[in-house]
């Protein structure tokens, strides 16, 4: 009998979490570290990642911060090479880095903003997955987790945001996240023969500390549970999809949204 403590054990595993210094990335990095993994937090804000890693080490976790621009193949390949040099393995890649750059909307939308949003979210995810696959294929094992969004399967009702001090993401972000959801399925199909599981987590609205309180309340009322999303709500999902507990799950898009997407 395999015990749950074994199925959720990440001791000896090495993990990269892009966008790992803040918000959702930090929560997921903490979850993996709590399960015993050696975690590498990486983003363009390298100093912040190093600071967060230091804080985590103060709590007894094995954490390293690094600078990495996920739109740069050179940066991502160098990060993977560093992990291999340090740990001799890479077991987990969490492609979390992403953002929306939308400042204008149809019919005056910026094509440059559209391209920039796709580049960071969708192309960056592909670069990370490919770099991870290069070292996971010879090892014949690995977990790749991508980050989608409720807006990867649903569009946004612009009326929801009226009267709020909140910048909505718009079509570029929705296109990018929708692409990530189906890219995840394609990667799972491509990499399955090497025992590499690829899955997506699609969060609902998880406010930051500076989010307009009116927006927070409106988002709370827009999910059946009536609960405000918090970064730690992703901890269980990331634990499942990166541990032996998720060995028979691949190509899945796990909605973590309080039920928003069922309405």
GUFITI-373759 format. One record per residue (C-alpha): x, y, z; chain; residue in three letters. Coordinates in steps of 0.02 Angstrom, whole numbers, padded with zeros to 5 digits, always signed. Example, Ala and Ser with C-alpha at 12.3 -4.5 7.8 and 13.67 -1.06 7.14 Angstrom:
REM residues 2
pt east->+00615, north->-00225, up->+00390, zati->A, bagu->ALA
pt east->+00684, north->-00053, up->+00357, zati->A, bagu->SER
This chain:
REM residues 263
pt east->+00000, north->+00000, up->+00000, zati->A, bagu->UNK
pt east->+00066, north->+00171, up->-00048, zati->A, bagu->UNK
pt east->+00032, north->+00298, up->+00088, zati->A, bagu->UNK
pt east->-00024, north->+00475, up->+00054, zati->A, bagu->UNK
pt east->+00132, north->+00539, up->+00140, zati->A, bagu->UNK
pt east->+00233, north->+00453, up->+00003, zati->A, bagu->UNK
pt east->+00121, north->+00514, up->-00137, zati->A, bagu->UNK
pt east->+00146, north->+00695, up->-00083, zati->A, bagu->UNK
pt east->+00331, north->+00680, up->-00044, zati->A, bagu->UNK
pt east->+00446, north->+00792, up->-00148, zati->A, bagu->UNK
pt east->+00605, north->+00764, up->-00050, zati->A, bagu->UNK
pt east->+00753, north->+00755, up->-00168, zati->A, bagu->UNK
pt east->+00657, north->+00838, up->-00311, zati->A, bagu->UNK
pt east->+00714, north->+00999, up->-00396, zati->A, bagu->UNK
pt east->+00587, north->+01126, up->-00456, zati->A, bagu->UNK
pt east->+00585, north->+01290, up->-00553, zati->A, bagu->UNK
pt east->+00443, north->+01413, up->-00527, zati->A, bagu->UNK
pt east->+00446, north->+01559, up->-00648, zati->A, bagu->UNK
pt east->+00367, north->+01719, up->-00585, zati->A, bagu->UNK
pt east->+00406, north->+01644, up->-00416, zati->A, bagu->UNK
pt east->+00439, north->+01800, up->-00315, zati->A, bagu->UNK
pt east->+00261, north->+01864, up->-00291, zati->A, bagu->UNK
pt east->+00079, north->+01819, up->-00273, zati->A, bagu->UNK
pt east->+00032, north->+01651, up->-00352, zati->A, bagu->UNK
pt east->+00211, north->+01602, up->-00393, zati->A, bagu->UNK
pt east->+00269, north->+01629, up->-00217, zati->A, bagu->UNK
pt east->+00126, north->+01526, up->-00145, zati->A, bagu->UNK
pt east->+00164, north->+01382, up->-00262, zati->A, bagu->UNK
pt east->+00350, north->+01391, up->-00224, zati->A, bagu->UNK
pt east->+00311, north->+01383, up->-00039, zati->A, bagu->UNK
pt east->+00198, north->+01232, up->-00066, zati->A, bagu->UNK
pt east->+00333, north->+01134, up->-00158, zati->A, bagu->UNK
pt east->+00464, north->+01181, up->-00028, zati->A, bagu->UNK
pt east->+00348, north->+01127, up->+00112, zati->A, bagu->UNK
pt east->+00338, north->+00956, up->+00029, zati->A, bagu->UNK
pt east->+00527, north->+00943, up->+00026, zati->A, bagu->UNK
pt east->+00577, north->+01004, up->-00147, zati->A, bagu->UNK
pt east->+00727, north->+01114, up->-00184, zati->A, bagu->UNK
pt east->+00646, north->+01264, up->-00268, zati->A, bagu->UNK
pt east->+00717, north->+01393, up->-00387, zati->A, bagu->UNK
pt east->+00614, north->+01553, up->-00394, zati->A, bagu->UNK
pt east->+00648, north->+01649, up->-00554, zati->A, bagu->UNK
pt east->+00584, north->+01804, up->-00640, zati->A, bagu->UNK
pt east->+00643, north->+01963, up->-00723, zati->A, bagu->UNK
pt east->+00642, north->+02036, up->-00547, zati->A, bagu->UNK
pt east->+00791, north->+01933, up->-00493, zati->A, bagu->UNK
pt east->+00829, north->+02033, up->-00336, zati->A, bagu->UNK
pt east->+00652, north->+02006, up->-00274, zati->A, bagu->UNK
pt east->+00665, north->+01819, up->-00305, zati->A, bagu->UNK
pt east->+00829, north->+01813, up->-00209, zati->A, bagu->UNK
pt east->+00750, north->+01908, up->-00065, zati->A, bagu->UNK
pt east->+00600, north->+01790, up->-00057, zati->A, bagu->UNK
pt east->+00715, north->+01638, up->-00068, zati->A, bagu->UNK
pt east->+00815, north->+01706, up->+00079, zati->A, bagu->UNK
pt east->+00655, north->+01726, up->+00180, zati->A, bagu->UNK
pt east->+00607, north->+01547, up->+00137, zati->A, bagu->UNK
pt east->+00777, north->+01483, up->+00191, zati->A, bagu->UNK
pt east->+00747, north->+01571, up->+00356, zati->A, bagu->UNK
pt east->+00598, north->+01454, up->+00379, zati->A, bagu->UNK
pt east->+00706, north->+01302, up->+00344, zati->A, bagu->UNK
pt east->+00665, north->+01278, up->+00159, zati->A, bagu->UNK
pt east->+00787, north->+01245, up->+00017, zati->A, bagu->UNK
pt east->+00759, north->+01395, up->-00096, zati->A, bagu->UNK
pt east->+00862, north->+01489, up->-00224, zati->A, bagu->UNK
pt east->+00820, north->+01651, up->-00313, zati->A, bagu->UNK
pt east->+00874, north->+01692, up->-00490, zati->A, bagu->UNK
pt east->+00844, north->+01815, up->-00630, zati->A, bagu->UNK
pt east->+00764, north->+01744, up->-00787, zati->A, bagu->UNK
pt east->+00665, north->+01821, up->-00930, zati->A, bagu->UNK
pt east->+00554, north->+01681, up->-00993, zati->A, bagu->UNK
pt east->+00543, north->+01760, up->-01166, zati->A, bagu->UNK
pt east->+00729, north->+01729, up->-01185, zati->A, bagu->UNK
pt east->+00781, north->+01552, up->-01233, zati->A, bagu->UNK
pt east->+00957, north->+01593, up->-01175, zati->A, bagu->UNK
pt east->+00896, north->+01644, up->-01002, zati->A, bagu->UNK
pt east->+00784, north->+01492, up->-00980, zati->A, bagu->UNK
pt east->+00914, north->+01369, up->-01043, zati->A, bagu->UNK
pt east->+01043, north->+01447, up->-00926, zati->A, bagu->UNK
pt east->+00925, north->+01429, up->-00778, zati->A, bagu->UNK
pt east->+00891, north->+01246, up->-00817, zati->A, bagu->UNK
pt east->+01079, north->+01216, up->-00837, zati->A, bagu->UNK
pt east->+01108, north->+01296, up->-00667, zati->A, bagu->UNK
pt east->+00982, north->+01181, up->-00584, zati->A, bagu->UNK
pt east->+01060, north->+01029, up->-00667, zati->A, bagu->UNK
pt east->+01233, north->+01085, up->-00610, zati->A, bagu->UNK
pt east->+01173, north->+01115, up->-00432, zati->A, bagu->UNK
pt east->+01055, north->+00967, up->-00411, zati->A, bagu->UNK
pt east->+01095, north->+00846, up->-00551, zati->A, bagu->UNK
pt east->+00912, north->+00842, up->-00601, zati->A, bagu->UNK
pt east->+00756, north->+00942, up->-00642, zati->A, bagu->UNK
pt east->+00593, north->+00861, up->-00591, zati->A, bagu->UNK
pt east->+00468, north->+01004, up->-00597, zati->A, bagu->UNK
pt east->+00444, north->+01155, up->-00708, zati->A, bagu->UNK
pt east->+00304, north->+01275, up->-00659, zati->A, bagu->UNK
pt east->+00283, north->+01400, up->-00801, zati->A, bagu->UNK
pt east->+00193, north->+01534, up->-00702, zati->A, bagu->UNK
pt east->+00267, north->+01697, up->-00768, zati->A, bagu->UNK
pt east->+00140, north->+01803, up->-00859, zati->A, bagu->UNK
pt east->+00052, north->+01971, up->-00863, zati->A, bagu->UNK
pt east->-00071, north->+02077, up->-00959, zati->A, bagu->UNK
pt east->-00010, north->+02236, up->-01042, zati->A, bagu->UNK
pt east->-00179, north->+02296, up->-01104, zati->A, bagu->UNK
pt east->-00205, north->+02484, up->-01094, zati->A, bagu->UNK
pt east->-00321, north->+02508, up->-01243, zati->A, bagu->UNK
pt east->-00468, north->+02409, up->-01311, zati->A, bagu->UNK
pt east->-00557, north->+02379, up->-01474, zati->A, bagu->UNK
pt east->-00567, north->+02464, up->-01595, zati->A, bagu->UNK
pt east->-00409, north->+02561, up->-01547, zati->A, bagu->UNK
pt east->-00314, north->+02415, up->-01469, zati->A, bagu->UNK
pt east->-00125, north->+02413, up->-01481, zati->A, bagu->UNK
pt east->-00056, north->+02271, up->-01587, zati->A, bagu->UNK
pt east->+00111, north->+02291, up->-01498, zati->A, bagu->UNK
pt east->+00024, north->+02258, up->-01332, zati->A, bagu->UNK
pt east->-00059, north->+02105, up->-01408, zati->A, bagu->UNK
pt east->+00108, north->+02035, up->-01468, zati->A, bagu->UNK
pt east->+00192, north->+02075, up->-01301, zati->A, bagu->UNK
pt east->+00055, north->+01986, up->-01204, zati->A, bagu->UNK
pt east->+00066, north->+01831, up->-01314, zati->A, bagu->UNK
pt east->+00256, north->+01832, up->-01304, zati->A, bagu->UNK
pt east->+00265, north->+01834, up->-01114, zati->A, bagu->UNK
pt east->+00121, north->+01717, up->-01077, zati->A, bagu->UNK
pt east->+00111, north->+01593, up->-01221, zati->A, bagu->UNK
pt east->+00284, north->+01596, up->-01300, zati->A, bagu->UNK
pt east->+00366, north->+01604, up->-01129, zati->A, bagu->UNK
pt east->+00271, north->+01450, up->-01073, zati->A, bagu->UNK
pt east->+00326, north->+01356, up->-01229, zati->A, bagu->UNK
pt east->+00508, north->+01405, up->-01204, zati->A, bagu->UNK
pt east->+00503, north->+01344, up->-01023, zati->A, bagu->UNK
pt east->+00418, north->+01181, up->-01069, zati->A, bagu->UNK
pt east->+00542, north->+01144, up->-01208, zati->A, bagu->UNK
pt east->+00694, north->+01183, up->-01099, zati->A, bagu->UNK
pt east->+00625, north->+01068, up->-00963, zati->A, bagu->UNK
pt east->+00585, north->+00930, up->-01086, zati->A, bagu->UNK
pt east->+00764, north->+00924, up->-01148, zati->A, bagu->UNK
pt east->+00823, north->+00863, up->-00978, zati->A, bagu->UNK
pt east->+00666, north->+00768, up->-00928, zati->A, bagu->UNK
pt east->+00662, north->+00658, up->-01083, zati->A, bagu->UNK
pt east->+00831, north->+00573, up->-01047, zati->A, bagu->UNK
pt east->+00775, north->+00549, up->-00866, zati->A, bagu->UNK
pt east->+00608, north->+00478, up->-00926, zati->A, bagu->UNK
pt east->+00511, north->+00573, up->-00794, zati->A, bagu->UNK
pt east->+00453, north->+00749, up->-00754, zati->A, bagu->UNK
pt east->+00310, north->+00865, up->-00714, zati->A, bagu->UNK
pt east->+00271, north->+01024, up->-00811, zati->A, bagu->UNK
pt east->+00133, north->+01137, up->-00747, zati->A, bagu->UNK
pt east->+00071, north->+01285, up->-00848, zati->A, bagu->UNK
pt east->-00037, north->+01429, up->-00785, zati->A, bagu->UNK
pt east->-00197, north->+01468, up->-00875, zati->A, bagu->UNK
pt east->-00343, north->+01569, up->-00809, zati->A, bagu->UNK
pt east->-00532, north->+01567, up->-00805, zati->A, bagu->UNK
pt east->-00509, north->+01685, up->-00951, zati->A, bagu->UNK
pt east->-00425, north->+01544, up->-01045, zati->A, bagu->UNK
pt east->-00595, north->+01459, up->-01063, zati->A, bagu->UNK
pt east->-00712, north->+01606, up->-01036, zati->A, bagu->UNK
pt east->-00711, north->+01781, up->-01103, zati->A, bagu->UNK
pt east->-00735, north->+01931, up->-00989, zati->A, bagu->UNK
pt east->-00895, north->+02031, up->-00979, zati->A, bagu->UNK
pt east->-00831, north->+02210, up->-00988, zati->A, bagu->UNK
pt east->-00987, north->+02268, up->-00895, zati->A, bagu->UNK
pt east->-00921, north->+02176, up->-00741, zati->A, bagu->UNK
pt east->-00778, north->+02302, up->-00725, zati->A, bagu->UNK
pt east->-00874, north->+02464, up->-00750, zati->A, bagu->UNK
pt east->-00861, north->+02586, up->-00607, zati->A, bagu->UNK
pt east->-00714, north->+02493, up->-00530, zati->A, bagu->UNK
pt east->-00535, north->+02550, up->-00510, zati->A, bagu->UNK
pt east->-00471, north->+02394, up->-00597, zati->A, bagu->UNK
pt east->-00388, north->+02368, up->-00766, zati->A, bagu->UNK
pt east->-00468, north->+02221, up->-00856, zati->A, bagu->UNK
pt east->-00356, north->+02106, up->-00956, zati->A, bagu->UNK
pt east->-00445, north->+02111, up->-01122, zati->A, bagu->UNK
pt east->-00435, north->+02001, up->-01279, zati->A, bagu->UNK
pt east->-00243, north->+01986, up->-01287, zati->A, bagu->UNK
pt east->-00233, north->+01903, up->-01116, zati->A, bagu->UNK
pt east->-00384, north->+01793, up->-01151, zati->A, bagu->UNK
pt east->-00306, north->+01736, up->-01315, zati->A, bagu->UNK
pt east->-00141, north->+01699, up->-01230, zati->A, bagu->UNK
pt east->-00218, north->+01600, up->-01087, zati->A, bagu->UNK
pt east->-00332, north->+01505, up->-01206, zati->A, bagu->UNK
pt east->-00177, north->+01460, up->-01304, zati->A, bagu->UNK
pt east->-00091, north->+01397, up->-01147, zati->A, bagu->UNK
pt east->-00238, north->+01282, up->-01105, zati->A, bagu->UNK
pt east->-00229, north->+01195, up->-01274, zati->A, bagu->UNK
pt east->-00038, north->+01203, up->-01280, zati->A, bagu->UNK
pt east->-00042, north->+01103, up->-01119, zati->A, bagu->UNK
pt east->-00142, north->+00965, up->-01203, zati->A, bagu->UNK
pt east->-00023, north->+00964, up->-01352, zati->A, bagu->UNK
pt east->+00130, north->+00954, up->-01239, zati->A, bagu->UNK
pt east->+00051, north->+00812, up->-01140, zati->A, bagu->UNK
pt east->+00022, north->+00716, up->-01301, zati->A, bagu->UNK
pt east->+00199, north->+00748, up->-01362, zati->A, bagu->UNK
pt east->+00288, north->+00704, up->-01199, zati->A, bagu->UNK
pt east->+00182, north->+00565, up->-01126, zati->A, bagu->UNK
pt east->+00289, north->+00425, up->-01199, zati->A, bagu->UNK
pt east->+00433, north->+00482, up->-01087, zati->A, bagu->UNK
pt east->+00326, north->+00479, up->-00928, zati->A, bagu->UNK
pt east->+00316, north->+00669, up->-00923, zati->A, bagu->UNK
pt east->+00150, north->+00738, up->-00858, zati->A, bagu->UNK
pt east->+00096, north->+00910, up->-00919, zati->A, bagu->UNK
pt east->-00053, north->+00996, up->-00838, zati->A, bagu->UNK
pt east->-00127, north->+01169, up->-00822, zati->A, bagu->UNK
pt east->-00195, north->+01262, up->-00671, zati->A, bagu->UNK
pt east->-00324, north->+01395, up->-00713, zati->A, bagu->UNK
pt east->-00355, north->+01511, up->-00566, zati->A, bagu->UNK
pt east->-00505, north->+01623, up->-00543, zati->A, bagu->UNK
pt east->-00494, north->+01800, up->-00479, zati->A, bagu->UNK
pt east->-00362, north->+01803, up->-00342, zati->A, bagu->UNK
pt east->-00342, north->+01985, up->-00288, zati->A, bagu->UNK
pt east->-00178, north->+02066, up->-00241, zati->A, bagu->UNK
pt east->-00162, north->+02168, up->-00082, zati->A, bagu->UNK
pt east->-00188, north->+02332, up->-00176, zati->A, bagu->UNK
pt east->-00342, north->+02276, up->-00274, zati->A, bagu->UNK
pt east->-00493, north->+02392, up->-00265, zati->A, bagu->UNK
pt east->-00600, north->+02325, up->-00120, zati->A, bagu->UNK
pt east->-00756, north->+02347, up->-00227, zati->A, bagu->UNK
pt east->-00679, north->+02231, up->-00356, zati->A, bagu->UNK
pt east->-00635, north->+02104, up->-00222, zati->A, bagu->UNK
pt east->-00814, north->+02100, up->-00160, zati->A, bagu->UNK
pt east->-00886, north->+02089, up->-00334, zati->A, bagu->UNK
pt east->-00771, north->+01942, up->-00375, zati->A, bagu->UNK
pt east->-00821, north->+01857, up->-00213, zati->A, bagu->UNK
pt east->-01004, north->+01867, up->-00257, zati->A, bagu->UNK
pt east->-00969, north->+01801, up->-00432, zati->A, bagu->UNK
pt east->-00920, north->+01626, up->-00375, zati->A, bagu->UNK
pt east->-01040, north->+01497, up->-00299, zati->A, bagu->UNK
pt east->-00935, north->+01476, up->-00142, zati->A, bagu->UNK
pt east->-00941, north->+01662, up->-00105, zati->A, bagu->UNK
pt east->-00758, north->+01656, up->-00051, zati->A, bagu->UNK
pt east->-00619, north->+01777, up->-00098, zati->A, bagu->UNK
pt east->-00480, north->+01688, up->-00192, zati->A, bagu->UNK
pt east->-00312, north->+01683, up->-00104, zati->A, bagu->UNK
pt east->-00141, north->+01629, up->-00169, zati->A, bagu->UNK
pt east->-00137, north->+01483, up->-00046, zati->A, bagu->UNK
pt east->-00290, north->+01411, up->-00133, zati->A, bagu->UNK
pt east->-00168, north->+01351, up->-00268, zati->A, bagu->UNK
pt east->-00061, north->+01252, up->-00147, zati->A, bagu->UNK
pt east->-00164, north->+01094, up->-00154, zati->A, bagu->UNK
pt east->-00175, north->+01099, up->-00344, zati->A, bagu->UNK
pt east->+00011, north->+01121, up->-00369, zati->A, bagu->UNK
pt east->+00048, north->+00985, up->-00241, zati->A, bagu->UNK
pt east->-00062, north->+00862, up->-00335, zati->A, bagu->UNK
pt east->+00005, north->+00900, up->-00508, zati->A, bagu->UNK
pt east->+00190, north->+00898, up->-00463, zati->A, bagu->UNK
pt east->+00195, north->+00749, up->-00345, zati->A, bagu->UNK
pt east->+00176, north->+00561, up->-00369, zati->A, bagu->UNK
pt east->-00007, north->+00586, up->-00322, zati->A, bagu->UNK
pt east->-00031, north->+00657, up->-00498, zati->A, bagu->UNK
pt east->+00065, north->+00524, up->-00594, zati->A, bagu->UNK
pt east->-00089, north->+00470, up->-00693, zati->A, bagu->UNK
pt east->-00151, north->+00645, up->-00732, zati->A, bagu->UNK
pt east->-00094, north->+00731, up->-00892, zati->A, bagu->UNK
pt east->-00165, north->+00855, up->-01016, zati->A, bagu->UNK
pt east->-00287, north->+00917, up->-00885, zati->A, bagu->UNK
pt east->-00344, north->+01096, up->-00854, zati->A, bagu->UNK
pt east->-00383, north->+01110, up->-00668, zati->A, bagu->UNK
pt east->-00499, north->+01255, up->-00629, zati->A, bagu->UNK
pt east->-00465, north->+01332, up->-00458, zati->A, bagu->UNK
pt east->-00594, north->+01470, up->-00459, zati->A, bagu->UNK
pt east->-00721, north->+01443, up->-00321, zati->A, bagu->UNK
pt east->-00841, north->+01380, up->-00455, zati->A, bagu->UNK
pt east->-00842, north->+01542, up->-00558, zati->A, bagu->UNK
pt east->-00828, north->+01445, up->-00721, zati->A, bagu->UNK
pt east->-00983, north->+01337, up->-00689, zati->A, bagu->UNK
pt east->-01099, north->+01486, up->-00703, zati->A, bagu->UNK
